[in-house]
Amino acid sequence: MIGFFPFLLSAFLLGVGLHFLVQVFAKEKPANLPHGSMGWPLCGETLSFLKPHRSNSIGNFLQEHCSRYGRVFKSHLFGCPTVVSCDHELNLFVLQNEEKLFQVSYPKAMHGILGKFSLLIVSGDLHKKLRNIGASFISASKTKPNFLNSVEKMSISMMNSWKGCKEIGFYKEVKKFTLNLMVKHLLSIEPEEPLALKILEDFLTYMKGFVSLPVYLPGTPYASAVKARARLSATVREIIRERKKEKLGVAKGDFLGVILSKGSLSDEETVSIVLDILLGGYETTATLMALIVYFLAHAPTALQKLKQEHYSIRQGKEDGEPLSWEDYQKMDFTCNVIYEAMRCGNVVKFVHRVALQDVKFKGYFIPSGWKILPVFTAAHFDPSLHENPMEFNPWRWTDKATIKKVMPFGGGPRLCPGAELAKVEIAFFLHHLVLNYRWKTMADDFPLAYPYVEFTRGLLLEIEPVENALYARGKNFL
């Protein structure tokens, strides 16, 4: 299993700390602290909590603990006394009270690889400033014809490259697609440029270090990832230096240009936010695209409905006419498919928070200084919230009340700023995929939560062109 043992070893080391043991086992606990088990000395229950399982399930650990202790329970995870929440209302409460009652609290090892200005780590006014800058560019980009045309051109180019192929490693393909798209619109680097390939290689190394043993020794994935991030930072800094030297400012119209024109961030902050958006736009979007293709392969009725929606959109356009923002707004069922894939596939299983003060909620007591992990997966498969929760059913999103029961893009001040941008990319990609190809997955290829999502065989697809497809009829788009 890819990355399993390094990740568990990483979690084990993060769990080692005598001062936490004193806090957990020696300090008197209030009577209304959630029930639970603190597990083994030193590592607590971290290894069991992180044991891989199908991402479209809650896994044995949560299943057993919820059955024994209820949907909110105490544990000892990542070296800290922890309250684990599988309760949707408590999860929402935690996210909505960011910086008031709770604060982001990721393991220290992640700080070394993300950098001190990462949006995942920073909080307070700095987080608000960095997030607002990123959100403003993303909001403006999603409707621009040049961005929409780039998404469509890259989608068509990728699918043209599959001609004559019987099988493709889809997860690898869409990772290349999303990174090339982000690099182009963040830094104005075209996919065919050597620099784009260099960034892709460094980013792949960088991502491997995310889930590796956090020991900085020559040759280890963690050390390689830290070095890869340093190279990525140097690449972005060099681009910044050239832009300033040539006084290009916002002339290129990309994200970096927007930041430089504002002049409100240091070079280090600029580098960090560029890499953060690359990370979000590359890894999570590609994972969601792969999950959608996987679930559609097992849901023929939903796939047929999706095809009908996109045939209808295409029939209303002239030959060769590109998709537009107005076309995207007609893709209602496509958006339902995207949301349902996030609910069933769980790109993000949980997030890390810490209580800033003693908190009482629904009869539970969360002590100040304790971690709390809102587990989205558990709420996504809660039968009291969703009828037949294990079923991939995009029609459930026809009821708008469903959105209140699911947090596919997080919530509160840390709601994903790129959610709409990702949906547009995926919708345009799906438009050309469902109209031009049919596919099958392998029986032994399915998504696993490590807790990051990975496919056992990289989502290897058997593909074939659709008869009388748009390309086969000689229609030359764009």
C-alpha positions as CSV (number, residue, x, y, z in Angstrom):
1,M,0.0,0.0,0.0
2,I,1.5,3.3,-1.2
3,G,2.9,5.4,1.6
4,F,1.2,3.4,4.4
5,F,4.1,2.5,6.6
6,P,6.0,5.8,6.3
7,F,2.8,7.6,7.2
8,L,2.1,5.5,10.2
9,L,5.7,5.8,11.4
10,S,5.3,9.6,11.0
11,A,2.1,9.5,13.1
12,F,3.9,7.4,15.7
13,L,6.7,9.8,16.1
14,L,4.3,12.7,16.3
15,G,2.6,10.9,19.2
16,V,5.7,10.6,21.3
17,G,5.9,13.1,24.2
18,L,6.0,12.6,27.9
19,H,4.5,16.0,28.7
20,F,1.4,14.9,26.9
21,L,1.2,11.7,28.9
22,V,1.2,13.7,32.1
23,Q,-1.5,15.9,30.8
24,V,-3.6,13.0,29.7
25,F,-3.2,10.5,32.4
26,A,-2.4,12.5,35.5
27,K,-4.7,15.5,35.2
28,E,-8.2,15.2,36.7
29,K,-10.9,15.2,34.1
30,P,-14.4,16.7,34.4
31,A,-17.3,14.2,34.7
32,N,-18.8,15.3,31.3
33,L,-15.7,14.7,29.2
34,P,-16.7,12.5,26.3
35,H,-16.2,8.8,26.8
36,G,-13.4,7.0,25.0
37,S,-10.0,5.3,25.3
38,M,-6.6,7.0,25.4
39,G,-5.0,3.9,23.9
40,W,-1.4,2.9,24.3
41,P,1.2,5.0,26.2
42,L,3.1,7.5,24.0
43,C,1.4,6.8,20.6
44,G,-2.2,6.6,21.9
45,E,-4.6,5.4,19.2
46,T,-2.9,7.3,16.3
47,L,-1.9,4.2,14.4
48,S,-5.4,2.7,14.5
49,F,-7.0,6.0,13.6
50,L,-4.8,6.4,10.5
51,K,-5.1,2.8,9.3
52,P,-6.0,2.8,5.6
53,H,-9.6,2.0,4.6
54,R,-11.8,2.6,1.6
55,S,-12.4,6.4,1.4
56,N,-16.1,5.7,0.7
57,S,-16.5,4.4,4.2
58,I,-15.7,5.6,7.7
59,G,-13.3,2.7,8.4
60,N,-13.2,0.2,11.3
61,F,-11.7,2.6,13.9
62,L,-14.5,5.1,13.7
63,Q,-17.1,2.4,13.3
64,E,-16.0,0.7,16.5
65,H,-15.5,3.8,18.6
66,C,-18.8,5.4,17.6
67,S,-20.6,2.1,18.4
68,R,-18.9,1.9,21.8
69,Y,-18.7,5.6,22.9
70,G,-21.0,7.6,20.7
71,R,-20.4,10.0,17.9
72,V,-18.2,12.3,20.0
73,F,-15.4,10.5,22.0
74,K,-12.0,11.2,23.6
75,S,-8.8,9.7,22.4
76,H,-5.0,10.4,22.3
77,L,-4.0,11.3,18.7
78,F,-0.9,12.9,17.1
79,G,0.7,13.3,20.5
80,C,-2.2,15.1,22.1
81,P,-5.3,14.4,24.2
82,T,-8.1,14.7,21.6
83,V,-11.9,14.9,21.2
84,V,-13.0,13.3,18.0
85,S,-16.2,14.6,16.5
86,C,-18.3,12.5,14.1
87,D,-21.3,14.8,14.9
88,H,-22.2,17.2,12.1
89,E,-23.5,19.9,14.4
90,L,-20.4,19.9,16.5
91,N,-18.2,19.9,13.4
92,L,-20.1,23.0,12.1
93,F,-19.8,24.7,15.5
94,V,-16.0,24.1,15.5
95,L,-15.5,25.5,12.0
96,Q,-17.8,28.5,12.6
97,N,-15.9,29.5,15.8
98,E,-12.4,29.6,14.3
99,E,-10.2,32.1,16.1
100,K,-12.9,32.5,18.8
101,L,-13.1,29.1,20.6
102,F,-10.8,27.1,18.3
103,Q,-7.7,27.5,16.3
104,V,-5.9,25.6,13.5
105,S,-3.4,23.1,15.0
106,Y,-1.5,20.9,12.5
107,P,1.3,18.6,13.6
108,K,4.7,20.4,13.8
109,A,6.2,18.2,11.1
110,M,3.9,19.8,8.6
111,H,5.2,23.2,9.5
112,G,8.7,22.3,8.3
113,I,7.5,21.3,4.9
114,L,4.7,23.9,4.3
115,G,6.6,27.0,5.4
116,K,5.6,29.4,8.1
117,F,3.3,31.5,5.9
118,S,1.2,28.6,4.6
119,L,-2.5,29.3,4.7
120,L,-2.9,25.9,6.3
121,I,-0.9,27.0,9.3
122,V,-1.2,30.8,9.8
123,S,-4.1,32.2,11.7
124,G,-5.7,35.5,12.7
125,D,-5.2,38.7,10.6
126,L,-2.4,37.2,8.5
127,H,-4.6,34.3,7.4
128,K,-7.4,36.7,6.6
129,K,-5.0,38.9,4.5
130,L,-3.5,36.0,2.5
131,R,-6.8,34.3,2.0
132,N,-8.5,37.5,0.7
133,I,-5.8,38.1,-1.8
134,G,-6.1,34.5,-3.1
135,A,-9.9,34.6,-3.1
136,S,-10.1,37.8,-5.0
137,F,-8.0,36.5,-7.9
138,I,-9.9,33.1,-7.9
139,S,-13.2,34.9,-7.9
140,A,-12.3,37.1,-10.9
141,S,-10.6,34.2,-12.9
142,K,-13.5,31.7,-12.9
143,T,-15.6,33.7,-15.3
144,K,-12.9,35.0,-17.6
145,P,-13.0,33.6,-21.2
146,N,-9.2,33.2,-21.3
147,F,-9.3,30.9,-18.3
148,L,-12.3,29.0,-19.5
149,N,-10.8,28.5,-22.9
150,S,-7.5,27.3,-21.4
151,V,-9.4,24.7,-19.3
152,E,-11.2,23.5,-22.4
153,K,-8.1,23.4,-24.7
154,M,-6.1,21.5,-22.1
155,S,-9.0,19.0,-21.7
156,I,-9.3,18.4,-25.4
157,S,-5.5,18.1,-25.7
158,M,-5.3,15.5,-23.0
159,M,-8.1,13.5,-24.4
160,N,-6.6,13.6,-27.9
161,S,-3.4,12.1,-26.5
162,W,-5.5,9.1,-25.5
163,K,-6.3,8.2,-29.1
164,G,-5.2,4.6,-29.7
165,C,-4.8,3.8,-26.0
166,K,-6.6,0.9,-24.5
167,E,-5.7,1.8,-20.9
168,I,-4.7,5.0,-19.1
169,G,-3.5,5.7,-15.6
170,F,-6.2,8.4,-15.0
171,Y,-5.0,9.7,-11.7
172,K,-1.6,10.5,-13.0
173,E,-3.1,12.1,-16.1
174,V,-5.4,14.5,-14.3
175,K,-2.6,15.5,-11.9
176,K,-0.6,16.6,-14.9
177,F,-3.7,18.4,-16.2
178,T,-4.5,20.3,-13.0
179,L,-0.9,21.3,-12.3
180,N,-0.3,22.6,-15.9
181,L,-3.5,24.6,-15.7
182,M,-2.6,26.2,-12.4
183,V,1.0,26.9,-13.4
184,K,-0.3,28.7,-16.5
185,H,-2.7,30.9,-14.7
186,L,-0.6,31.6,-11.6
187,L,2.7,32.1,-13.3
188,S,2.0,32.4,-17.1
189,I,4.1,29.3,-17.8
190,E,2.9,27.2,-20.7
191,P,2.7,23.3,-20.3
192,E,5.3,22.7,-23.0
193,E,7.9,24.9,-21.4
194,P,10.8,23.1,-19.7
195,L,10.2,25.1,-16.6
196,A,6.7,23.6,-16.3
197,L,8.2,20.1,-16.3
198,K,10.7,21.1,-13.7
199,I,7.9,22.4,-11.5
200,L,5.9,19.3,-12.0
201,E,8.8,17.1,-10.9
202,D,9.5,19.2,-7.8
203,F,5.9,19.2,-6.9
204,L,5.6,15.4,-7.1
205,T,8.6,15.1,-4.8
206,Y,7.1,17.8,-2.5
207,M,3.8,15.9,-2.2
208,K,5.5,12.6,-1.3
209,G,7.1,14.3,1.7
210,F,3.7,15.3,2.9
211,V,3.0,11.8,4.2
212,S,6.5,10.6,5.0
213,L,8.6,10.0,8.1
214,P,9.5,13.6,9.3
215,V,13.3,12.9,9.7
216,Y,15.7,15.2,7.9
217,L,18.3,12.7,6.7
218,P,19.9,12.6,3.2
219,G,17.8,10.6,0.8
220,T,14.6,10.4,2.9
221,P,11.3,11.4,1.3
222,Y,10.9,14.2,3.9
223,A,14.4,15.6,3.3
224,S,13.8,15.4,-0.5
225,A,10.5,17.2,-0.1
226,V,12.0,20.0,2.0
227,K,14.6,20.5,-0.7
228,A,11.9,20.3,-3.4
229,R,10.0,23.1,-1.7
230,A,13.2,25.1,-1.5
231,R,13.6,24.7,-5.3
232,L,10.0,25.6,-5.9
233,S,10.4,28.7,-3.7
234,A,13.6,29.6,-5.6
235,T,11.8,29.2,-9.0
236,V,9.0,31.5,-7.9
237,R,11.4,34.0,-6.4
238,E,13.3,34.2,-9.7
239,I,10.1,34.9,-11.6
240,I,9.3,37.6,-9.1
241,R,12.8,39.1,-9.5
242,E,12.4,39.1,-13.3
243,R,9.0,40.7,-13.1
244,K,10.2,43.5,-10.9
245,K,13.3,44.0,-13.0
246,E,11.3,44.3,-16.2
247,K,8.5,46.2,-14.4
248,L,5.9,43.9,-15.8
249,G,3.6,44.3,-12.7
250,V,0.1,43.0,-13.6
251,A,0.8,43.1,-17.3
252,K,0.7,39.3,-17.7
253,G,-2.7,39.1,-16.1
254,D,-1.8,36.1,-13.9
255,F,-2.1,35.6,-10.2
256,L,1.5,36.6,-9.5
257,G,0.9,39.8,-11.4
258,V,-2.1,40.7,-9.3
259,I,-0.1,40.2,-6.1
260,L,2.8,42.2,-7.3
261,S,0.5,45.1,-8.4
262,K,-0.9,45.3,-4.9
263,G,2.5,45.4,-3.3
264,S,1.0,44.4,0.1
265,L,3.0,41.1,0.6
266,S,6.6,40.3,1.2
267,D,8.4,38.1,-1.3
268,E,8.3,35.2,1.2
269,E,4.5,35.6,1.7
270,T,4.0,35.8,-2.1
271,V,6.0,32.6,-2.6
272,S,4.0,30.8,0.1
273,I,0.5,31.8,-1.2
274,V,1.5,30.8,-4.8
275,L,2.6,27.4,-3.6
276,D,-0.5,27.0,-1.5
277,I,-2.8,27.7,-4.4
278,L,-0.7,25.3,-6.6
279,L,-1.1,22.7,-3.9
280,G,-4.9,23.1,-3.6
281,G,-5.5,23.5,-7.3
282,Y,-3.3,20.6,-8.2
283,E,-3.8,17.8,-5.7
284,T,-7.3,18.2,-4.3
285,T,-8.9,19.0,-7.7
286,A,-7.2,16.1,-9.4
287,T,-8.3,13.7,-6.6
288,L,-11.9,14.9,-6.9
289,M,-11.8,14.4,-10.7
290,A,-10.5,10.8,-10.2
291,L,-13.2,10.1,-7.6
292,I,-15.9,11.4,-10.0
293,V,-14.7,9.1,-12.8
294,Y,-14.5,6.2,-10.4
295,F,-18.1,6.6,-9.0
296,L,-19.6,7.3,-12.5
297,A,-18.1,4.0,-13.7
298,H,-20.2,2.2,-11.1
299,A,-23.3,4.4,-11.5
300,P,-24.6,4.0,-15.2
301,T,-27.9,5.8,-14.5
302,A,-26.1,8.8,-13.2
303,L,-23.6,8.7,-16.1
304,Q,-26.4,8.6,-18.6
305,K,-28.1,11.6,-17.0
306,L,-24.8,13.5,-17.1
307,K,-24.3,12.7,-20.8
308,Q,-27.8,14.0,-21.5
309,E,-27.1,17.3,-19.8
310,H,-23.9,17.8,-21.8
311,Y,-25.5,16.7,-25.1
312,S,-28.1,19.3,-24.5
313,I,-25.5,22.0,-23.9
314,R,-23.5,21.1,-27.0
315,Q,-26.6,21.0,-29.2
316,G,-27.3,24.6,-28.4
317,K,-23.9,25.7,-29.8
318,E,-22.3,26.2,-33.2
319,D,-19.7,23.9,-34.5
320,G,-16.4,24.7,-32.8
321,E,-17.9,27.2,-30.4
322,P,-16.2,27.0,-27.0
323,L,-17.9,26.6,-23.7
324,S,-18.8,29.7,-21.7
325,W,-19.6,30.7,-18.1
326,E,-23.3,30.7,-19.2
327,D,-22.9,27.0,-20.2
328,Y,-21.4,26.2,-16.8
329,Q,-24.4,27.7,-15.1
330,K,-26.6,25.2,-17.0
331,M,-24.7,22.3,-15.6
332,D,-26.9,21.6,-12.6
333,F,-26.7,17.9,-12.6
334,T,-22.9,18.1,-13.1
335,C,-22.6,20.1,-9.9
336,N,-24.7,17.5,-8.1
337,V,-22.3,14.8,-9.3
338,I,-19.3,16.9,-8.0
339,Y,-20.9,17.4,-4.6
340,E,-21.9,13.7,-4.3
341,A,-18.4,12.5,-5.2
342,M,-17.0,14.7,-2.5
343,R,-19.5,13.3,0.0
344,C,-18.8,9.7,-1.0
345,G,-15.1,10.0,-1.7
346,N,-13.9,12.3,1.1
347,V,-11.0,14.2,-0.3
348,V,-10.5,15.7,3.1
349,K,-11.3,13.2,5.9
350,F,-10.7,15.5,8.9
351,V,-9.0,18.7,10.0
352,H,-6.9,19.7,13.0
353,R,-8.1,22.2,15.6
354,V,-7.3,23.0,19.2
355,A,-9.6,24.5,21.9
356,L,-8.5,28.0,23.0
357,Q,-10.6,27.8,26.1
358,D,-12.9,25.3,27.9
359,V,-15.9,24.7,25.6
360,K,-19.3,23.1,26.4
361,F,-21.5,21.9,23.5
362,K,-24.5,19.6,23.5
363,G,-23.6,18.3,27.0
364,Y,-19.9,17.6,26.1
365,F,-16.9,19.3,27.7
366,I,-13.8,20.1,25.6
367,P,-10.9,21.2,27.8
368,S,-8.7,24.1,26.9
369,G,-5.6,23.0,25.1
370,W,-7.1,19.7,23.8
371,K,-7.2,18.9,20.1
372,I,-10.5,18.4,18.4
373,L,-10.7,16.6,15.1
374,P,-14.0,17.3,13.2
375,V,-14.3,14.1,11.0
376,F,-16.3,15.0,7.9
377,T,-16.4,11.4,6.6
378,A,-18.5,10.3,9.5
379,A,-21.1,13.0,9.0
380,H,-21.2,12.2,5.2
381,F,-22.2,8.6,6.0
382,D,-24.6,9.3,8.8
383,P,-27.9,7.6,8.0
384,S,-29.8,10.1,10.2
385,L,-28.6,12.8,7.7
386,H,-28.6,11.0,4.4
387,E,-30.9,8.3,3.1
388,N,-28.9,5.2,2.0
389,P,-25.7,7.1,2.7
390,M,-23.4,4.5,1.1
391,E,-25.1,4.9,-2.3
392,F,-23.7,7.3,-4.9
393,N,-26.8,9.3,-5.6
394,P,-26.4,12.8,-7.2
395,W,-30.2,13.3,-7.2
396,R,-30.1,13.8,-3.4
397,W,-28.6,17.2,-4.1
398,T,-31.8,18.3,-5.9
399,D,-33.0,19.0,-2.3
400,K,-31.0,22.1,-1.5
401,A,-31.3,21.2,2.2
402,T,-28.6,18.6,1.6
403,I,-25.9,21.3,1.3
404,K,-26.6,22.1,5.0
405,K,-25.8,18.5,6.0
406,V,-22.5,18.2,4.2
407,M,-19.3,20.3,4.2
408,P,-17.6,19.3,1.0
409,F,-15.4,22.4,0.9
410,G,-15.0,23.0,4.7
411,G,-16.7,25.9,6.4
412,G,-16.2,29.1,8.5
413,P,-13.3,31.5,7.8
414,R,-11.3,28.6,6.2
415,L,-14.0,27.7,3.6
416,C,-12.1,26.7,0.5
417,P,-11.6,29.9,-1.6
418,G,-11.1,27.9,-4.8
419,A,-14.2,25.8,-4.6
420,E,-16.0,27.4,-7.6
421,L,-12.9,27.5,-9.7
422,A,-12.4,23.7,-9.1
423,K,-16.0,23.1,-10.0
424,V,-15.7,24.9,-13.3
425,E,-12.5,23.0,-14.3
426,I,-14.1,19.7,-13.5
427,A,-17.4,20.5,-15.3
428,F,-15.6,21.5,-18.5
429,F,-13.4,18.5,-18.3
430,L,-16.4,16.2,-17.8
431,H,-18.2,17.8,-20.7
432,H,-15.6,16.5,-23.2
433,L,-14.9,13.2,-21.3
434,V,-18.5,12.0,-21.2
435,L,-19.3,13.0,-24.8
436,N,-16.2,11.3,-26.3
437,Y,-15.2,8.3,-24.2
438,R,-16.5,5.4,-22.2
439,W,-14.5,3.7,-19.5
440,K,-14.3,0.8,-17.1
441,T,-12.4,0.6,-13.8
442,M,-10.5,-2.5,-12.6
443,A,-12.2,-4.6,-9.9
444,D,-9.2,-4.3,-7.6
445,D,-8.8,-0.5,-8.1
446,F,-10.6,1.7,-5.6
447,P,-10.0,4.8,-3.5
448,L,-8.2,4.4,-0.1
449,A,-8.0,6.9,2.7
450,Y,-4.4,7.0,4.1
451,P,-6.0,9.5,5.3
452,Y,-5.1,11.3,2.0
453,V,-6.9,9.6,-1.0
454,E,-4.9,7.3,-3.2
455,F,-6.0,4.6,-5.7
456,T,-4.7,1.1,-5.3
457,R,-3.7,1.0,-9.0
458,G,-3.6,4.7,-9.8
459,L,-7.2,4.4,-11.2
460,L,-6.2,2.4,-14.3
461,L,-9.0,2.7,-16.8
462,E,-10.0,0.7,-19.9
463,I,-11.1,3.3,-22.4
464,E,-12.6,3.5,-25.8
465,P,-13.9,6.4,-27.9
466,V,-17.7,6.8,-28.1
467,E,-19.1,6.0,-31.6
468,N,-20.1,9.1,-33.4
469,A,-18.4,11.2,-30.8
470,L,-17.8,14.9,-31.3
471,Y,-14.2,14.4,-32.3
472,A,-15.0,11.4,-34.5
473,R,-17.5,13.5,-36.5
474,G,-14.6,15.9,-37.4
475,K,-15.8,18.8,-35.2
476,N,-12.8,21.0,-34.5
477,F,-13.4,22.7,-31.2
478,L,-11.5,25.9,-30.4
